[in-house]
Amino acid sequence: MKPAKKVWPIPHNPIFDVGDRVLVPWGKDLKIPAEVIEDRGPLGIGGRQIVRVRFLTDIVFPYEESEFPAEMLERDPTPS
């Protein structure tokens, strides 16, 4: 079941949507594949989009999910 569409009090033009595959920069050269699981909305400075992602990797992390500003992420070019 799809979650209800959120209504934002300020204009919100999302860069990514829920379900999009992205690459998260990690350290100097590493990019970790992830999936957007929640659009947190225009919560960042100046109304920038914040998204919650779930990491899609076998590498062991201390956490499986995290939040990032959308402009930090890249769209994953590999097919899902």
Buried (B, 14 or more C-beta within 10 A) or exposed (E): EEEEEEEEEEEBEBBBEBEBBBBBEBEEEEBBBBBBEBBBBBBBEEEBBBBBBEBBEEEEEEEEEBEBBBEEBEEBEEEE
